[in-house]
């Protein structure tokens, strides 16, 4: 189809879309007046954590309209945007909602919980509308490849007959409709599930509400209409169409689909009984309550009557401003299956990339042997995690290895890491594993793995009261030539083979005795339920990370005041720690050059005249999730660390985190080169100025992620 013709049709879609949104926009304008006019915040050098996160998710959504991304990958970004938003609402908005009656103000933009909630709703509405518009546009483009989501009215007569038979045989026997009445109380609506809501009129001219659950494991969500499956209906749309047959004896006045989002904010430690003897069983019991927490949002399709919306709000305890109309399907997870229909169309996807053999590791020799000779370094997803798994397997079968100790936060569903630890225990090694059962939304997976590890003879511990263990730390201890030998691994990301292919992370393996001794001290304290008070090499939160970071920034301030070059380079996921933010502001004012790469939340505004002129911040959102954390202090003989901790108060003072110094000159140079490469990126990087993220415009045409993969392939060819 010619581009001009496509544009004409798309403009017609946009006009229709704007017409549909007219009613919604009036409601939005009212909320804007109540929040942005009456509660206008004074402009500061700080940004609000929650509003900053919404800016991040906006950058994710922008990837869906970046035509440099293949069409199916753009579709993925729409789905990722929605899943991100769901989690944000369940966790962060859930937490704010629990404190909405409090007058306590957050420490950067001075907003109460309720003020934050009001401003979130304004931004959220705009983002949802943008998501709907992008979804319509992308699905229109998909029609060129025969892919189309259909409604019943779009089908020809034969197809309608076929879908009617399908509904009667494959769906209707498995749904459980209910009419709400005196003896049929309003049912519990499950989190994130879709329901058909039908306004019914009785023979006596009374109005009732009928509800049909649409999620059922035996009901296929994508129902093929064409033989190749590219033309399809969603099960909930088919159920909604035949709602009249589901409620015989009633007249259908109106009908819509709805989806409820509930809070997931639950403090496991606070919820546990003081006399709970089995921590794991206690966590399981608490988790069962999470699915029933209070509703935060209701989304609906079609145009529900105001009276029905009011009734639903009454049943669910929601206000009307917590209700959102959606033009796109309520759950976009099916888009990944849509992409599967087009896998043979290679040009609709990113070029296939495979993690390569790490440049520093000789595949023909044992990894433990190489680690004794010099420090080793892995960079995911460009390099494979397999050498680390090989290291664990070698340790499991090495007669001179005495113990393996490890912290586990998130694991793959089919974990080779766990297999290696189980093998070590079966070989008679002491295996001590700290499994963090409170890793949000991975709790059940971690409970399952903790059982398997215990059954294999590993000693499993569960961390500290009211403090998650988020460090990525592994210690292999042996006795060789009558001397204690340590091989320590410190990472920036989880021991998860699946995410190591899509998250960017670093992994350092060292035989340094100094680092090994401090890692052993960390594990000893964790086993006793305490935290480390002092370190010389590692930075270990909660007691020895924030203070040491502040001290190193002070060193750079002192250099600047002496007329020397002061420099701080940081790559993290989020920046919220006000002590560190204020110290960075002081450093910038003192003349220290500060360069930051902050993927997500960033509560510091860069480039504010007279305040943060010397601070430059970029964010990179691309094919891979930027996850590695780097701290660099100084230009001449810089101190370089890789870390599990972001600069968030929850990480720096409320969790156990570990940052490792990089002493090997070659590894240090490589990390600094990577950092500089990110700043050269003018394809996926956006520069933040005064809280606004703008695309970088340059002539280098560098995509840092693609450049790192290209280098990994080149290194592999050289060392093959």
C-alpha positions in Angstrom: 0.0 0.0 0.0 1.4 3.4 -0.9 2.5 5.7 2.0 0.2 8.6 0.9 -2.8 6.3 0.8 -1.9 4.9 4.2 -1.6 8.4 5.6 -5.1 9.4 4.4 -6.6 6.3 6.0 -4.7 6.8 9.2 -5.9 10.5 9.4 -9.5 9.2 9.2 -8.8 6.8 12.1 -7.3 9.7 14.1 -10.4 11.8 13.5 -12.6 9.0 14.7 -10.4 8.4 17.7 -10.6 12.1 18.7 -14.3 12.0 18.5 -14.5 9.0 20.8 -12.1 10.7 23.2 -14.2 14.0 23.4 -16.2 12.9 26.4 -13.1 11.6 28.2 -11.2 14.8 27.6 -13.8 16.9 29.4 -13.3 14.7 32.5 -9.5 15.0 32.2 -9.7 18.8 31.9 -11.7 18.9 35.2 -9.1 16.9 37.0 -6.3 19.0 35.5 -7.9 22.1 37.0 -8.2 20.5 40.4 -4.6 19.4 40.4 -2.3 21.5 38.2 -4.1 24.8 38.8 -5.1 24.6 42.5 -2.2 22.4 43.6 0.5 23.7 41.3 4.0 22.8 42.6 6.8 25.3 42.8 9.4 24.5 40.2 12.4 23.0 41.9 15.5 21.0 41.0 13.7 17.9 42.2 11.2 15.7 40.4 8.6 13.5 42.1 9.5 9.8 42.1 6.1 8.6 40.8 5.7 11.2 38.1 9.3 10.6 37.0 8.5 6.9 36.7 5.6 7.8 34.4 8.0 9.7 32.2 10.1 6.5 32.0 7.1 4.5 30.8 6.3 7.2 28.3 9.8 6.6 26.9 8.9 2.9 26.6 5.7 3.8 24.7 7.7 6.1 22.4 9.7 3.1 21.3 6.4 1.8 19.9 6.3 4.7 17.4 10.0 4.7 16.5 10.0 3.5 12.9 13.6 2.4 13.3 12.2 -0.5 15.4 10.7 -3.4 13.3 6.9 -3.5 13.4 6.5 -6.5 15.7 9.0 -5.1 18.1 7.0 -1.9 18.2 4.0 -3.9 19.1 6.0 -5.5 21.9 6.7 -2.1 23.4 2.9 -1.4 23.7 2.5 -4.6 25.7 5.5 -3.8 27.8 4.1 -0.4 28.5 0.9 -1.9 29.8 2.5 -4.5 32.0 4.8 -1.8 33.4 1.8 0.4 34.2 0.0 -2.4 35.8 2.9 -3.1 38.2 3.4 0.6 38.9 -0.3 0.9 39.9 -0.4 -2.3 42.0 2.8 -1.4 43.9 3.4 2.3 43.9 -0.1 3.6 43.6 -1.2 0.8 46.0 1.3 2.2 48.6 0.2 5.8 48.1 -3.5 4.8 48.3 -2.9 3.1 51.6 -1.5 6.4 53.0 -3.8 8.8 51.2 -5.3 10.1 54.5 -1.9 11.0 55.8 -0.7 14.6 55.8 3.0 13.5 55.6 4.8 15.0 52.6 7.5 13.4 50.6 10.9 14.9 50.9 11.6 16.3 47.5 8.5 17.9 45.9 6.6 18.2 49.2 3.5 16.4 48.0 1.1 14.4 50.2 0.0 11.0 49.1 -3.3 12.3 47.9 -1.7 15.1 45.9 0.6 12.5 44.2 -2.4 10.3 43.4 -4.2 13.2 41.8 -1.3 14.2 39.6 -0.7 10.5 38.6 -4.3 10.2 37.4 -3.8 13.3 35.1 -0.6 11.9 33.6 -2.0 8.4 33.4 -5.0 9.4 31.4 -2.9 11.0 28.8 -0.6 8.0 28.5 -3.5 5.6 28.2 -5.0 7.7 25.4 -1.7 7.7 23.7 -1.4 3.9 24.1 -4.9 3.5 22.5 -3.9 5.7 19.6 -0.6 3.8 19.0 -2.3 0.4 19.3 -4.9 1.3 16.6 -2.1 2.6 14.3 0.1 -0.5 14.7 -2.8 -2.9 14.3 -3.8 -1.1 11.1 -0.2 -1.5 9.9 -0.4 -5.2 10.7 -3.3 -5.6 8.3 -0.8 -5.5 5.5 0.4 -8.9 6.7 -3.0 -10.3 7.0 -3.2 -9.8 10.8 -6.4 -8.4 12.1 -8.3 -8.4 15.4 -12.0 -8.8 14.6 -15.3 -8.0 16.2 -18.3 -10.2 15.5 -19.8 -7.5 13.2 -16.6 -7.7 11.0 -17.3 -11.4 10.1 -19.1 -12.6 7.1 -22.1 -14.8 7.5 -20.2 -18.1 7.4 -17.7 -16.9 9.9 -20.4 -15.7 12.2 -22.1 -19.1 12.1 -18.7 -20.7 12.8 -18.1 -18.4 15.8 -21.6 -19.1 17.1 -21.0 -22.8 17.1 -17.5 -22.2 18.7 -19.1 -20.2 21.5 -21.8 -22.8 22.2 -19.3 -25.7 22.3 -16.0 -24.3 23.5 -16.9 -21.3 25.7 -20.5 -21.3 27.1 -20.1 -24.6 29.0 -17.2 -23.2 30.9 -18.4 -19.7 31.9 -20.2 -18.9 35.2 -22.5 -15.9 34.8 -24.1 -14.2 37.7 -26.9 -11.7 38.1 -26.3 -9.3 41.0 -29.3 -9.3 43.4 -30.3 -9.5 47.0 -29.5 -13.2 47.2 -26.7 -13.0 44.7 -24.2 -10.5 46.2 -21.7 -8.7 44.0 -18.9 -11.3 43.2 -15.2 -10.9 44.0 -13.5 -9.7 40.8 -10.0 -11.0 40.5 -7.0 -8.8 39.9 -6.2 -8.1 36.2 -8.9 -10.5 34.9 -11.5 -9.5 32.3 -15.3 -9.6 32.9 -18.3 -8.9 30.7 -20.7 -6.5 32.5 -24.2 -6.4 31.2 -27.0 -4.0 32.0 -30.2 -6.1 32.1 -33.9 -5.2 32.2 -36.3 -7.6 33.8 -39.9 -8.2 32.6 -41.1 -6.0 35.5 -38.9 -3.2 34.0 -36.2 -3.3 36.8 -32.6 -3.0 36.0 -29.9 -5.4 37.1 -26.3 -6.1 36.5 -25.0 -9.3 35.0 -21.4 -10.4 35.2 -19.5 -13.0 33.2 -15.9 -14.0 34.0 -14.0 -14.2 30.7 -10.7 -15.7 32.0 -10.7 -19.4 32.2 -7.7 -21.7 31.6 -9.7 -24.0 29.2 -10.8 -21.0 27.1 -8.4 -20.0 24.4 -8.1 -16.3 24.3 -7.2 -15.8 20.6 -9.8 -17.6 18.6 -8.7 -18.1 14.9 -11.1 -17.0 12.3 -8.9 -17.7 9.3 -7.0 -21.0 8.8 -3.6 -19.4 9.4 -4.9 -17.7 12.6 -3.9 -14.2 11.5 -7.6 -13.1 11.5 -8.8 -13.7 15.0 -11.3 -12.8 17.7 -10.6 -12.4 21.4 -12.6 -14.7 23.6 -13.9 -11.8 25.7 -15.4 -10.1 22.6 -17.1 -13.3 21.6 -18.5 -13.7 25.1 -19.7 -10.1 25.2 -21.5 -10.5 21.8 -23.5 -13.5 23.0 -24.2 -12.0 26.5 -27.9 -12.0 25.6 -27.9 -15.7 25.2 -26.1 -16.1 28.5 -28.9 -14.2 30.3 -32.2 -15.6 28.9 -35.3 -13.9 30.1 -33.6 -10.5 30.3 -33.3 -7.7 27.8 -29.7 -6.4 27.3 -29.7 -2.6 27.6 -25.9 -2.1 27.4 -22.8 -4.2 27.8 -19.1 -3.7 28.2 -15.9 -5.4 29.2 -14.1 -4.4 32.4 -10.8 -5.1 34.1 -9.9 -4.5 37.7 -6.5 -3.6 39.1 -5.9 -4.3 42.8 -3.2 -3.1 45.1 -0.3 -5.6 45.6 1.4 -3.5 48.3 1.8 -5.8 51.3 4.5 -5.8 53.9 5.2 -9.5 54.4 7.1 -8.9 57.7 4.4 -6.7 59.2 1.7 -9.2 58.1 3.5 -12.2 59.7 2.5 -13.3 63.2 5.1 -12.7 65.8 5.0 -16.3 66.9 5.3 -17.6 63.3 7.7 -20.6 63.6 8.0 -21.5 59.9 8.9 -18.3 58.0 8.3 -19.9 54.6 4.9 -21.1 55.5 4.1 -17.7 56.9 5.1 -16.0 53.7 2.9 -18.4 51.7 -0.1 -17.6 54.0 0.4 -13.8 53.6 0.7 -14.0 49.8 -2.7 -15.6 49.6 -4.2 -12.4 51.0 -2.6 -10.2 48.3 -5.0 -11.2 45.5 -7.9 -9.8 47.6 -6.4 -6.3 48.3 -8.4 -3.2 47.5 -9.2 -2.2 43.9 -7.3 0.8 42.5 -8.6 1.0 38.9 -11.4 -0.1 36.7 -10.9 -0.1 32.9 -13.8 -0.5 30.5 -14.5 -0.8 26.8 -17.6 0.4 24.9 -19.6 3.3 26.5 -21.0 2.2 29.8 -24.0 4.1 31.1 -23.0 6.5 33.9 -25.5 4.8 36.2 -23.7 1.4 35.7 -20.3 3.0 36.3 -21.6 4.5 39.5 -23.0 1.2 40.7 -19.7 -0.6 39.9 -17.8 2.1 41.7 -20.0 1.6 44.7 -19.5 -2.2 44.7 -15.7 -1.8 44.3 -15.1 1.2 46.5 -13.7 3.3 43.7 -14.3 6.9 42.7 -15.2 7.9 39.1 -11.8 9.4 38.5 -10.3 5.9 39.1 -12.3 4.6 36.1 -10.7 4.7 32.6 -12.2 4.0 29.2 -10.1 2.0 26.8 -10.4 1.7 23.1 -7.7 -1.0 22.9 -8.2 -4.5 24.4 -7.9 -4.5 28.2 -5.1 -7.0 28.4 -2.4 -6.7 25.7 -0.4 -9.7 26.6 -1.9 -11.5 23.6 0.2 -9.4 21.3 3.2 -11.7 21.9 1.2 -14.5 20.4 0.2 -12.2 17.5 4.0 -11.8 16.9 4.4 -15.6 16.9 2.1 -15.7 13.8 4.7 -13.7 11.9 8.0 -15.3 13.0 8.8 -16.3 9.4 8.8 -12.6 8.4 12.3 -12.0 9.8 12.3 -8.3 8.8 9.5 -7.6 11.2 11.8 -8.4 14.2 15.1 -7.4 15.5 18.1 -9.2 13.9 18.7 -12.4 15.9 21.5 -12.0 18.4 23.1 -14.8 20.5 25.3 -14.2 23.6 28.9 -14.8 22.8 31.8 -16.5 24.6 33.2 -13.8 27.0 36.3 -12.2 25.7 38.3 -12.7 28.9 37.5 -16.4 29.2 39.3 -19.2 27.3 36.7 -21.8 26.6 39.3 -24.6 26.4 40.4 -24.2 30.1 38.6 -24.5 33.4 37.1 -21.2 34.6 38.4 -21.7 38.1 41.9 -22.1 36.9 41.6 -18.8 34.9 40.1 -17.0 37.9 43.1 -17.8 40.0 45.4 -16.2 37.4 43.4 -12.9 36.9 40.0 -11.3 37.4 37.3 -12.3 34.9 34.5 -10.2 33.5 31.2 -11.0 31.8 28.9 -8.5 30.1 25.3 -9.7 29.6 23.5 -10.2 27.2 26.4 -9.6 24.8 28.4 -12.4 26.5 27.0 -15.6 27.8 26.3 -16.6 31.4 27.4 -20.1 30.7 31.0 -19.6 32.0 29.6 -18.6 35.4 27.4 -21.7 35.5 30.5 -23.7 34.4 32.4 -22.2 37.4 29.7 -23.4 39.8 29.8 -26.9 38.3 33.6 -27.0 38.5 33.4 -26.0 42.1 30.8 -28.6 42.8 33.1 -31.3 41.6 36.4 -29.9 42.9 37.7 -32.0 45.9 39.5 -29.0 47.3 36.3 -26.7 47.4 34.8 -26.7 50.8 31.7 -24.5 50.4 29.6 -22.4 48.1 27.6 -19.5 49.4 25.2 -17.5 47.4 22.4 -14.9 47.5 19.4 -15.6 45.3 16.8 -12.9 44.5 15.1 -13.9 41.2 15.7 -17.2 39.3 14.7 -18.7 36.0 11.9 -21.1 36.1 14.3 -23.8 34.9 17.4 -22.8 36.8 20.8 -24.2 35.9 22.1 -22.2 38.9 20.0 -24.3 41.3 21.1 -27.5 39.5 24.7 -26.6 40.1 24.1 -25.9 43.8 22.2 -29.1 44.2 25.1 -31.0 42.6 27.5 -29.3 45.0 25.4 -30.4 48.0 25.2 -33.9 46.7 29.0 -33.9 46.3 29.3 -33.2 50.0 30.1 -29.4 49.8 28.6 -27.0 52.3 26.1 -25.0 50.3 24.6 -22.0 52.0 21.9 -20.2 50.0 20.1 -17.0 51.1 16.8 -17.1 49.2 14.9 -13.8 49.3 11.3 -14.9 49.6 10.0 -11.3 49.4 11.2 -10.6 45.8 8.0 -9.0 44.6 5.9 -11.2 42.2 8.6 -13.9 42.3 7.7 -15.1 45.8 6.1 -18.3 44.8 8.9 -19.2 42.5 11.5 -18.6 45.2 9.5 -20.6 47.7 9.5 -23.6 45.3 13.3 -23.3 44.8 14.0 -23.0 48.5 12.2 -26.3 49.1 14.2 -28.0 46.4 17.5 -26.6 47.7 16.6 -27.8 51.2 15.6 -31.2 50.0 19.0 -31.5 48.3 20.8 -30.8 51.6 21.6 -27.1 51.1 21.3 -24.8 54.1 18.7 -22.2 53.2 18.3 -18.9 55.1 15.8 -16.2 54.4 17.4 -12.8 55.0 16.8 -10.1 57.6 13.6 -8.8 59.3 12.2 -5.8 57.4 15.2 -5.7 55.1 15.5 -7.5 51.7 18.8 -9.0 50.6 19.2 -7.7 47.0 22.9 -8.3 46.6 24.2 -10.6 43.8 27.0 -12.3 45.6 28.6 -15.8 45.3 31.6 -17.1 47.3 33.4 -20.3 46.6 35.8 -21.3 49.4 38.5 -23.9 49.2 41.7 -25.0 50.7 44.6 -25.3 48.3 48.2 -25.9 49.1 47.3 -25.5 52.8 45.9 -22.0 52.2 42.4 -20.7 52.1 41.3 -19.8 48.6 38.4 -17.6 47.7 36.8 -17.1 44.3 34.1 -14.4 44.6 31.6 -13.4 42.0 29.7 -10.0 42.3 27.1 -9.0 39.8 24.7 -6.2 39.0 21.8 -8.5 38.0 20.0 -11.7 39.1 21.2 -15.2 38.7 18.6 -15.8 36.0 19.6 -17.3 32.7 16.5 -16.0 30.9 16.8 -12.3 31.9 20.6 -12.5 31.2 19.6 -12.6 27.5 17.5 -9.5 27.6 18.9 -7.4 30.6 22.3 -5.6 30.4 24.4 -6.6 33.4 28.0 -7.1 34.6 29.5 -10.0 36.4 33.0 -9.8 38.1 34.8 -13.0 39.1 37.9 -12.5 41.3 40.3 -14.6 43.5 41.2 -11.5 45.5 41.8 -12.6 49.1 40.7 -9.1 50.4 37.4 -9.2 48.5 36.9 -12.9 49.5 37.4 -12.1 53.2 34.8 -9.3 53.0 32.4 -11.5 51.1 32.8 -14.2 53.8 32.1 -11.6 56.4 28.9 -10.6 54.6 27.6 -14.2 54.6 28.6 -14.7 58.2 26.5 -11.7 59.2 23.6 -12.8 57.1 23.7 -16.2 58.7 23.4 -14.5 62.1 20.7 -12.1 61.0 22.9 -9.0 61.2 24.6 -6.6 58.8 28.2 -5.6 58.2 29.4 -2.5 60.0 32.7 -1.8 58.2 34.4 -2.6 55.0 37.6 -1.7 53.2 37.0 -2.9 49.7 33.4 -3.8 49.1 30.6 -1.2 49.5 27.9 -3.1 51.5 24.5 -1.5 52.4 22.9 -0.7 54.7 25.8 0.6 56.7 28.7 0.9 54.3 27.5 2.1 50.9 25.7 5.4 51.1 28.2 6.9 53.4 31.1 5.7 51.3 29.5 7.0 48.1 29.1 10.4 49.8 32.7 10.4 50.9 34.0 9.7 47.4 31.9 12.5 46.0 33.4 14.7 48.7 36.9 13.7 47.5 35.9 14.9 44.0 34.6 18.2 45.5 37.9 18.7 47.2 39.8 18.2 43.9 37.6 20.7 42.2 38.2 23.3 44.9 41.9 22.8 44.5 41.6 23.5 40.8 41.9 19.9 39.7 39.5 18.0 37.6 36.6 16.5 39.7 34.5 13.8 38.1 31.6 11.5 39.0 30.1 9.0 36.5 27.1 6.9 37.5 24.9 4.4 35.6 21.9 3.2 37.5 18.3 2.3 37.1 16.8 4.9 39.5 17.8 8.0 41.5 15.8 8.9 44.5 18.2 9.0 47.5 18.0 12.7 48.6 21.3 12.6 50.5 23.1 11.5 47.4 21.1 13.9 45.1 22.0 16.9 47.3 25.6 15.8 47.5 25.7 15.6 43.6 24.1 19.1 43.5 26.8 20.4 45.8 29.5 18.7 43.7 28.2 20.2 40.5 28.2 23.7 42.0 31.8 23.2 43.2 32.8 22.5 39.6 32.7 18.7 39.6 31.8 17.3 36.2 28.9 14.8 36.7 27.7 12.4 34.0 24.8 10.1 34.8 22.9 7.4 32.9 19.6 6.9 34.7 17.2 4.5 32.9 14.0 5.0 34.9 13.1 7.2 37.9 15.2 10.3 38.3 14.3 12.8 41.0 17.1 15.2 40.0 16.6 17.7 37.3 19.7 18.3 35.2 20.7 21.6 33.5 18.8 23.9 35.8 20.6 27.3 35.5 22.6 28.1 38.6 21.8 24.8 40.2 22.7 21.8 38.1 24.6 23.2 35.2 27.4 20.8 35.6 25.1 17.7 35.8 24.2 15.9 32.6 21.8 13.0 32.6 20.7 10.7 29.8 18.3 7.7 29.7 18.6 4.8 27.3 15.5 2.7 26.5 16.1 0.2 23.8 16.0 -3.4 22.7 17.6 -4.6 26.0 16.6 -3.4 29.5 19.5 -1.4 30.8 20.2 -2.9 34.2 24.0 -2.7 35.0 25.1 -0.3 37.7 28.4 1.5 37.5 30.0 4.1 39.9 33.0 6.0 38.7 34.9 8.6 40.9 37.7 10.6 39.4 39.4 10.9 36.0 43.0 10.2 36.8 43.3 6.7 38.3 39.5 6.5 38.8 37.8 4.4 41.4 35.4 2.1 39.5 32.7 -0.1 41.1 29.9 -2.4 39.7 26.9 -2.7 42.0 23.6 -4.3 42.7 22.3 -1.0 44.2 20.6 1.9 42.6 20.8 5.3 44.3 17.4 4.8 46.0 17.0 5.0 49.7 15.4 1.6 49.7 18.7 0.3 48.2 21.3 2.4 49.9 20.0 2.1 53.5 17.1 -0.3 53.6 18.5 -3.4 51.8 21.6 -5.5 51.8 23.4 -4.6 48.6 27.0 -5.1 47.5 29.2 -3.0 45.2 32.6 -4.3 44.2 35.7 -2.3 43.3 37.3 -3.1 39.9 41.0 -3.4 40.4 42.0 -5.1 37.1 43.2 -2.3 34.7 41.8 -4.0 31.6 38.4 -4.5 33.1 38.3 -1.0 34.5 39.2 0.4 31.1 36.5 -1.7 29.5 33.8 -0.4 31.9 34.8 3.2 31.4 34.8 2.7 27.6 31.2 1.2 27.9 30.2 4.3 29.9 31.6 6.7 27.3 29.9 4.6 24.5 26.5 5.2 26.2 27.1 9.0 26.1 27.9 8.7 22.3 24.5 7.0 21.7 22.3 9.2 19.6 19.8 6.6 18.5 18.2 5.4 21.8 19.5 7.9 24.3 17.4 10.8 25.5 18.9 13.7 27.4 17.1 15.0 30.4 17.0 18.8 30.8 15.0 20.3 33.7 12.9 17.1 33.9 12.1 16.9 30.2 13.5 14.1 28.1 14.6 15.0 24.6 16.0 12.8 21.8 19.7 13.3 21.3 20.5 14.6 17.8 24.0 13.7 16.5 25.8 12.5 13.5 27.5 9.5 15.1 24.5 7.2 14.5 25.6 5.0 17.4 23.3 2.6 19.1 25.3 1.6 22.2 23.5 -1.7 22.6 24.1 -2.8 19.0 27.7 -1.6 19.2 28.4 -3.7 22.2 26.9 -6.8 20.5 28.9 -6.1 17.4 32.0 -6.0 19.5 31.1 -9.2 21.3 30.8 -11.0 17.9 34.1 -9.5 16.8 35.9 -10.6 20.0 34.5 -14.1 19.5 35.9 -14.3 16.0 39.3 -13.2 17.2 39.5 -15.7 20.0 37.8 -18.6 18.1 
